[in-house]
Amino acid sequence: MEESQLHLLASKQKELGDEFQRLVTNYRKEPSSRKIPDYLKAKLEQLEQLWTTFNTNNTELESHARRWNSTYYMVERFLALREIVSSIINFNTTAPPMITAKDVEFLQDFVLLFKPIEVATKGACGEKFVTLSMIIPIVRLLRKKISEASITTDLAKSLKNNIFAEWNKRFLNIEHNQLFTTATILDPRFKNLHFDDKAALGSVIRKLSNELRKDLIESESDSDAPSHSSGSKAYGTIIIKWFKKLGNLEKKSRIVEELDTPNSIPPEFSVYLKQPVVRLKDSPFEVWTEIVHKDSSLLKMVKKYLCVMATSVPCERVFSASGNIANCKRSCLLGEKLHKLLFLKSVDKTFWGHN
């Protein structure tokens, strides 16, 4: 079901709820003399009609509001247990019929297609690591993984085409989103490795270069100290030494050739782009704090962009946790205490002595 249809159903439910409220309010306001049997019968019929419509809409909403990953986990678990389920069904005359081998083949294709999507969703919805810079690499690798999936059934092939249609609708021009591209460039694990559109890459590098130059000009105007011309050289020396200590650096970051001139990119940014990418398991913030000074303009930009979360899921988790803590039995809980409890819940289990 499309989002517009779901929105229409939700609006209808709200209208029905408001109608319920109006009926109850009007009934309370009516004098006792009017509440004769015919009047009461008419009101009950209206309520019955409203309730039937409300239940119908609610059933339709629930059937479409179910999360896709719940279906995926159900199918994955069924395939793992299908031999056991089949043997149980064969000895139980009241059990529902077992699905056919053709259906099992489609379900296997279904899991093959949705496994990369499930992994990508978990990565994009994380809250204890940088996520914004991961979106473009995830999107590119996701398309490649689904393209390489070897499926056999016609229904799965149709599903694969639908997935690509949705991918194109949502992610075809993702490299033109300044927030995603800026965060990816500033992440030393990815830089510009996963960009296909050179125009978009050149645009974001120019944008970052202009921001850096503007910040440097403002810093110089706020200080009486002379320009630190040796700063870029020192930065370059540090970053080169630091990267040499890392292993498994097989890939090197590409830089747009037309921008590779001394006057187009600030020196420290140019040095950063030309260095090899770091390991995926390395923390971007730890990398940056090791290779630049705490007052570096480049580090300020890193903190500005990499702190942004890719999705709203972490915020929704906080609201869910708040609802579980401040329930109806704890209505007197003060905001200050609630904040402390939410903080304690967010602390990693390792700090509590759990492995």
PECORWO-V279332 format. One record per backbone hydrogen bond with DSSP energy under -0.5 kcal/mol. CO is the residue of the C=O (numbers start at 1). NH is the residue of the N-H. E is the energy in kcal/mol with one decimal. If there is no record, write none. Layout:
co: <CO | CO>
nh: <NH | NH>
e: <E | E>
//
This chain:
co: <2 | 3 | 4 | 5 | 6 | 7 | 8 | 9 | 10 | 11 | 12 | 13 | 14 | 15 | 16 | 17 | 18 | 19 | 20 | 21 | 22 | 23 | 24 | 25 | 26 | 31 | 31 | 32 | 34 | 36 | 37 | 38 | 39 | 40 | 41 | 42 | 43 | 44 | 45 | 46 | 47 | 48 | 49 | 50 | 51 | 52 | 53 | 54 | 55 | 56 | 57 | 58 | 59 | 60 | 61 | 62 | 67 | 67 | 68 | 69 | 70 | 71 | 72 | 73 | 74 | 75 | 76 | 77 | 78 | 79 | 81 | 82 | 83 | 84 | 85 | 86 | 87 | 88 | 89 | 91 | 92 | 100 | 101 | 102 | 103 | 104 | 105 | 106 | 107 | 108 | 109 | 110 | 111 | 112 | 113 | 114 | 115 | 116 | 117 | 118 | 119 | 120 | 121 | 123 | 131 | 131 | 132 | 133 | 134 | 135 | 136 | 137 | 138 | 139 | 140 | 141 | 142 | 143 | 144 | 145 | 146 | 149 | 153 | 154 | 155 | 156 | 157 | 158 | 159 | 160 | 161 | 162 | 163 | 164 | 165 | 166 | 167 | 168 | 171 | 173 | 174 | 176 | 177 | 178 | 179 | 180 | 181 | 182 | 184 | 184 | 186 | 187 | 187 | 188 | 190 | 192 | 196 | 197 | 198 | 199 | 200 | 201 | 202 | 203 | 204 | 205 | 206 | 207 | 208 | 209 | 210 | 211 | 212 | 213 | 214 | 215 | 216 | 217 | 218 | 220 | 227 | 228 | 229 | 230 | 231 | 232 | 233 | 234 | 235 | 236 | 237 | 238 | 239 | 240 | 241 | 242 | 243 | 248 | 251 | 256 | 257 | 259 | 261 | 261 | 266 | 267 | 268 | 269 | 270 | 271 | 272 | 275 | 279 | 283 | 284 | 285 | 286 | 287 | 288 | 293 | 296 | 297 | 298 | 299 | 300 | 301 | 302 | 303 | 305 | 308 | 312 | 313 | 314 | 315 | 316 | 317 | 318 | 319 | 320 | 321 | 322 | 325 | 327 | 328 | 330 | 334 | 335 | 336 | 337 | 338 | 339 | 340 | 341 | 342 | 343 | 344 | 348 | 349 | 349 | 350>
nh: <6 | 7 | 8 | 9 | 10 | 11 | 12 | 13 | 14 | 15 | 16 | 17 | 18 | 19 | 20 | 21 | 22 | 23 | 24 | 25 | 26 | 27 | 28 | 29 | 30 | 34 | 35 | 35 | 36 | 40 | 41 | 42 | 43 | 44 | 45 | 46 | 47 | 48 | 49 | 50 | 51 | 52 | 53 | 54 | 55 | 56 | 57 | 58 | 59 | 60 | 61 | 62 | 63 | 64 | 65 | 66 | 70 | 71 | 72 | 73 | 74 | 75 | 76 | 77 | 78 | 79 | 80 | 81 | 82 | 82 | 85 | 86 | 87 | 88 | 89 | 90 | 91 | 91 | 92 | 93 | 95 | 104 | 105 | 106 | 107 | 108 | 109 | 110 | 111 | 112 | 113 | 114 | 115 | 116 | 117 | 118 | 119 | 120 | 121 | 122 | 123 | 124 | 125 | 126 | 134 | 135 | 135 | 137 | 138 | 139 | 140 | 141 | 142 | 143 | 144 | 145 | 146 | 147 | 148 | 149 | 149 | 151 | 157 | 158 | 159 | 160 | 161 | 162 | 163 | 164 | 165 | 166 | 167 | 168 | 169 | 170 | 171 | 172 | 174 | 176 | 177 | 178 | 181 | 182 | 183 | 184 | 185 | 186 | 187 | 191 | 188 | 190 | 191 | 278 | 193 | 195 | 198 | 201 | 202 | 203 | 204 | 205 | 206 | 207 | 208 | 209 | 210 | 211 | 212 | 213 | 214 | 215 | 216 | 217 | 218 | 219 | 220 | 221 | 222 | 223 | 229 | 231 | 233 | 234 | 235 | 236 | 237 | 238 | 239 | 240 | 241 | 242 | 243 | 244 | 245 | 245 | 246 | 250 | 277 | 259 | 260 | 261 | 264 | 265 | 270 | 271 | 272 | 273 | 274 | 275 | 275 | 253 | 282 | 287 | 288 | 289 | 290 | 291 | 292 | 296 | 300 | 301 | 302 | 303 | 304 | 305 | 306 | 307 | 308 | 132 | 316 | 317 | 318 | 319 | 320 | 321 | 322 | 323 | 324 | 325 | 326 | 327 | 330 | 331 | 333 | 338 | 339 | 340 | 341 | 342 | 343 | 344 | 345 | 346 | 347 | 347 | 351 | 352 | 354 | 353>
e: <-2.0 | -2.4 | -2.0 | -2.3 | -2.5 | -2.3 | -2.1 | -2.3 | -1.8 | -2.3 | -2.4 | -2.2 | -2.5 | -2.1 | -2.3 | -2.1 | -2.2 | -2.4 | -2.2 | -2.5 | -2.8 | -2.1 | -1.9 | -1.6 | -1.4 | -1.3 | -0.5 | -0.9 | -2.3 | -2.4 | -2.4 | -2.1 | -2.1 | -2.3 | -2.1 | -2.0 | -2.3 | -2.5 | -2.3 | -2.5 | -2.7 | -2.1 | -2.1 | -2.6 | -2.5 | -2.1 | -2.4 | -2.4 | -2.4 | -1.9 | -2.4 | -2.5 | -1.9 | -1.2 | -1.9 | -0.6 | -0.9 | -1.0 | -2.0 | -2.7 | -2.0 | -2.4 | -2.7 | -2.3 | -2.3 | -2.4 | -1.5 | -1.4 | -0.6 | -0.5 | -2.8 | -2.6 | -2.0 | -2.0 | -2.4 | -1.9 | -0.7 | -0.7 | -1.3 | -0.5 | -1.0 | -2.0 | -2.1 | -1.8 | -2.4 | -2.1 | -1.8 | -2.6 | -2.3 | -2.0 | -2.0 | -2.2 | -1.8 | -0.5 | -0.5 | -2.4 | -2.2 | -2.5 | -2.4 | -2.0 | -2.0 | -2.4 | -1.6 | -1.0 | -1.3 | -0.6 | -1.0 | -0.5 | -2.7 | -2.9 | -2.3 | -2.6 | -2.5 | -1.9 | -1.8 | -2.5 | -2.4 | -2.2 | -1.8 | -0.5 | -0.8 | -0.9 | -1.7 | -2.1 | -2.1 | -2.5 | -2.0 | -2.0 | -2.3 | -2.1 | -2.1 | -2.4 | -2.5 | -2.7 | -1.8 | -1.8 | -3.5 | -1.1 | -1.5 | -1.7 | -1.6 | -0.8 | -2.4 | -2.3 | -2.0 | -2.2 | -2.3 | -1.9 | -0.9 | -0.9 | -0.7 | -1.7 | -2.4 | -2.1 | -2.4 | -0.9 | -0.8 | -2.0 | -2.9 | -2.1 | -2.0 | -2.0 | -2.1 | -2.1 | -2.5 | -2.4 | -2.4 | -2.1 | -2.5 | -2.5 | -2.4 | -2.4 | -2.4 | -2.3 | -2.2 | -2.3 | -2.2 | -2.1 | -1.4 | -0.7 | -1.4 | -1.4 | -0.5 | -2.5 | -2.6 | -2.8 | -2.4 | -2.3 | -2.7 | -2.3 | -2.2 | -2.5 | -2.5 | -1.7 | -0.8 | -0.8 | -1.0 | -1.2 | -0.7 | -1.3 | -1.5 | -2.2 | -1.1 | -1.2 | -2.5 | -2.6 | -1.8 | -2.2 | -1.6 | -0.7 | -0.9 | -0.5 | -1.4 | -2.3 | -2.5 | -2.3 | -1.1 | -1.4 | -1.7 | -2.0 | -1.6 | -1.7 | -2.0 | -2.3 | -1.7 | -2.1 | -2.7 | -0.6 | -1.2 | -0.8 | -2.2 | -2.3 | -1.6 | -2.0 | -2.4 | -2.7 | -2.5 | -2.3 | -2.0 | -1.9 | -3.1 | -1.6 | -1.7 | -0.7 | -1.6 | -2.3 | -2.4 | -1.6 | -2.3 | -2.5 | -2.1 | -2.4 | -2.0 | -1.5 | -0.9 | -0.5 | -1.4 | -1.4 | -2.1 | -1.1>
//
